[in-house]
Amino acid sequence: MVFRYFIGNLVNPGGFGFSRWMNGFIDYTGLPVLFPLLFCVLFVFLKIFPAGMNYCGFTLLYLIPVSAFRSIGWSSPGYFHLLVLTPLLWTVQAVGISFFGVLLARHLRRYFVAACLGLGIAVLPVIAGTCWWAFYCQQGLLGFLMLFAALIPAVLAIILDFYTCPAEPRTF
């Protein structure tokens, strides 16, 4: 994130336990996605953006320059969890949280469904942070399980978007 460049780490990394997980969640996986998403929601609430705003597109548009900047800074060590996994987790969270948010807006009157979707919005960044931490601690099996769990909402969003999109003529 831009602020992290100027002020440094928000949580001091140390060891492989909870402090490293918090460092990965706040500084690498969770906060860079939640920050623009919350600003987009705030701008829609304040009527700066239209009500039908594409939250996923806004978040990903914000994350493109951030990931380009970070990839230049992270390219010297060449770690997998920084160069490949972190942008993938950002994308998965942006698509998944937007997907859950759209479903939540549609099913707000059904309290059980709304509670489950709200839980999905809250758990997805935690799963992404755990995935980053597991790969950092070289626990590959747990990392891949968390990655597949984080990919499920994004894959569902892509499949449902493909099948609900009106047919357009394809030209080759």
C-alpha positions as CSV (number, residue, x, y, z in Angstrom):
1,M,0.0,0.0,0.0
2,V,1.1,3.6,-0.5
3,F,0.9,4.4,3.2
4,R,3.1,1.4,4.1
5,Y,5.8,2.8,1.9
6,F,6.0,6.0,3.9
7,I,5.4,4.7,7.4
8,G,6.8,1.1,7.3
9,N,5.2,-2.0,8.7
10,L,2.2,-1.5,10.8
11,V,2.8,-4.8,12.7
12,N,6.4,-5.8,13.5
13,P,7.1,-9.2,11.8
14,G,8.7,-11.7,14.0
15,G,8.9,-15.4,14.3
16,F,6.3,-17.7,12.6
17,G,3.4,-17.4,14.9
18,F,0.5,-15.0,15.4
19,S,2.7,-11.9,15.0
20,R,3.8,-13.1,11.6
21,W,0.2,-13.9,10.6
22,M,-0.9,-10.4,11.7
23,N,1.9,-8.9,9.8
24,G,0.9,-10.8,6.7
25,F,-2.8,-10.1,7.1
26,I,-2.4,-6.4,7.8
27,D,0.6,-5.4,5.6
28,Y,0.4,-7.9,2.7
29,T,-3.0,-9.5,2.1
30,G,-5.9,-8.1,4.1
31,L,-5.5,-4.3,4.4
32,P,-4.4,-3.5,0.8
33,V,-7.7,-5.0,-0.4
34,L,-10.1,-3.9,2.3
35,F,-8.8,-0.3,2.3
36,P,-10.0,0.6,-1.3
37,L,-13.1,-1.5,-0.9
38,L,-14.2,0.4,2.2
39,F,-13.4,3.7,0.5
40,C,-15.6,2.7,-2.5
41,V,-18.4,1.7,-0.2
42,L,-18.0,5.1,1.6
43,F,-18.0,7.0,-1.7
44,V,-21.2,5.2,-2.7
45,F,-22.8,5.9,0.7
46,L,-21.9,9.6,0.3
47,K,-23.2,9.6,-3.2
48,I,-19.9,10.5,-4.8
49,F,-20.0,7.3,-6.8
50,P,-23.2,5.9,-8.4
51,A,-25.2,3.2,-6.6
52,G,-24.4,0.5,-9.2
53,M,-20.6,0.9,-8.7
54,N,-18.5,-2.1,-9.6
55,Y,-16.6,-2.6,-6.3
56,C,-14.4,-5.3,-7.7
57,G,-13.3,-3.2,-10.6
58,F,-12.6,-0.2,-8.4
59,T,-10.5,-2.4,-6.0
60,L,-8.6,-4.1,-8.8
61,L,-8.0,-0.7,-10.5
62,Y,-6.5,0.6,-7.2
63,L,-4.4,-2.6,-6.7
64,I,-2.8,-2.6,-10.2
65,P,-0.3,0.3,-9.5
66,V,0.2,-1.0,-6.0
67,S,1.1,-4.5,-7.2
68,A,3.4,-3.1,-9.9
69,F,5.2,-0.9,-7.4
70,R,5.5,-3.8,-4.9
71,S,6.7,-6.3,-7.5
72,I,9.6,-4.0,-8.3
73,G,10.5,-3.7,-4.7
74,W,10.0,-7.4,-4.0
75,S,11.7,-8.7,-7.1
76,S,15.2,-8.8,-5.6
77,P,14.6,-11.7,-3.2
78,G,12.2,-13.5,-5.7
79,Y,10.0,-15.1,-3.1
80,F,6.9,-17.0,-4.4
81,H,4.6,-15.7,-1.7
82,L,5.4,-12.1,-2.5
83,L,5.6,-12.1,-6.3
84,V,2.9,-14.5,-7.2
85,L,0.7,-15.4,-4.2
86,T,0.1,-11.9,-2.8
87,P,-1.4,-10.4,-6.1
88,L,-3.4,-13.6,-6.6
89,L,-4.8,-13.3,-3.1
90,W,-5.6,-9.6,-3.7
91,T,-7.5,-10.6,-6.8
92,V,-9.4,-13.4,-5.1
93,Q,-10.4,-11.2,-2.2
94,A,-11.5,-8.3,-4.4
95,V,-13.7,-10.6,-6.6
96,G,-14.9,-12.8,-3.7
97,I,-15.9,-9.9,-1.4
98,S,-17.6,-8.1,-4.2
99,F,-19.5,-11.3,-5.1
100,F,-20.6,-11.8,-1.5
101,G,-21.6,-8.1,-1.3
102,V,-23.8,-8.2,-4.4
103,L,-25.5,-11.4,-3.1
104,L,-25.9,-9.8,0.3
105,A,-27.6,-6.7,-1.3
106,R,-30.0,-9.1,-3.2
107,H,-30.9,-11.3,-0.2
108,L,-30.9,-8.7,2.6
109,R,-34.4,-9.6,3.7
110,R,-33.5,-13.3,4.3
111,Y,-31.7,-13.1,7.5
112,F,-30.0,-16.5,7.5
113,V,-28.7,-16.0,4.0
114,A,-27.6,-12.5,4.8
115,A,-25.7,-13.7,7.9
116,C,-24.0,-16.4,6.0
117,L,-22.9,-14.0,3.3
118,G,-21.7,-11.5,5.9
119,L,-19.7,-14.3,7.5
120,G,-18.2,-15.1,4.0
121,I,-17.2,-11.4,3.7
122,A,-15.5,-11.5,7.1
123,V,-13.8,-14.9,6.7
124,L,-12.3,-14.5,3.2
125,P,-9.6,-12.0,4.2
126,V,-8.8,-14.3,7.2
127,I,-8.4,-17.3,4.8
128,A,-6.2,-15.2,2.5
129,G,-4.0,-14.1,5.4
130,T,-3.7,-17.7,6.6
131,C,-2.8,-18.8,3.1
132,W,0.0,-16.3,3.0
133,W,1.2,-17.2,6.4
134,A,1.2,-21.0,5.6
135,F,3.3,-20.5,2.5
136,Y,5.6,-18.2,4.4
137,C,6.1,-20.8,7.1
138,Q,6.6,-23.4,4.3
139,Q,3.5,-25.4,5.2
140,G,2.5,-26.1,1.6
141,L,-0.5,-28.4,2.2
142,L,-2.2,-25.9,4.5
143,G,-1.3,-23.1,2.1
144,F,-2.8,-24.9,-0.9
145,L,-6.0,-25.8,1.1
146,M,-6.4,-22.2,2.1
147,L,-5.7,-21.0,-1.5
148,F,-8.4,-23.4,-2.9
149,A,-10.8,-22.2,-0.2
150,A,-10.1,-18.6,-1.1
151,L,-10.6,-19.4,-4.8
152,I,-14.1,-20.8,-4.4
153,P,-16.0,-17.5,-4.2
154,A,-14.0,-16.0,-7.1
155,V,-14.6,-19.1,-9.3
156,L,-18.3,-19.0,-8.4
157,A,-18.5,-15.3,-9.3
158,I,-16.9,-15.9,-12.7
159,I,-19.1,-18.9,-13.5
160,L,-22.3,-17.1,-12.4
161,D,-21.3,-14.0,-14.3
162,F,-20.6,-16.0,-17.4
163,Y,-24.0,-17.8,-17.3
164,T,-26.1,-14.7,-16.4
165,C,-24.4,-12.4,-18.9
166,P,-26.6,-11.7,-21.9
167,A,-25.5,-13.3,-25.1
168,E,-23.4,-11.1,-27.3
169,P,-22.4,-11.8,-30.8
170,R,-18.8,-13.1,-30.9
171,T,-16.5,-12.0,-33.7
172,F,-13.2,-13.6,-34.4
